[in-house]
């Protein structure tokens, strides 16, 4: 893919369907429920929860289609549209809980949140920045889009004066990407999601000192 054809810009509401599709495919949400609506509601809920924490966004688009996205949060800034995004998150939760399978998946999501909180607490660092969400469409992996997006987020956080950042990832993702960029694994935990679903994975927290990242 020619980098001259890639547009890097902030996220807009028109991008949400593309990003939700990337989320659904990346984490294989369709395999978690026999109801196809559940996967869409899950992706929507996950995106809304990440947007709530983000103070920076950048998407990589080609011909108007989003092929990658990164969201970052700085403690020195306040997320925009916080009230609107909070209401959108509540609505996404309500939609997910309209089905029996969706309610079970809601418990599945709470396990993610609890594990993330535990990993962050055990990391013991006073982080001042976070990569809230980062993903690229599986068809474009290896094209350099991920590197460009990650660099955009780091540039923003350095301009904010952030010194340390963290992110969560898991064994379903290409977490080696972060290690190649100097990030250190600060903790991990194997999580079983039964009886809600027959699913298991390793969850990680990675950290980076921004002054040493360049």
RALINSUL-V89155 format. One record per helix or strand. SS is the DSSP state (a for helix, b for strand). FROM is the first residue (numbers start at 1). TO is the last residue. If there is no record, write none. Layout:
ss=(SS | SS)
from=(FROM | FROM)
to=(TO | TO)
This chain:
ss=(a | b | a | a | a | b | b | a | a | b | a | a | b | a | b | b | a)
from=(3 | 7 | 13 | 29 | 36 | 56 | 65 | 82 | 100 | 129 | 138 | 145 | 164 | 176 | 184 | 200 | 210)
to=(5 | 9 | 26 | 32 | 53 | 62 | 74 | 96 | 123 | 136 | 140 | 159 | 170 | 179 | 192 | 209 | 212)
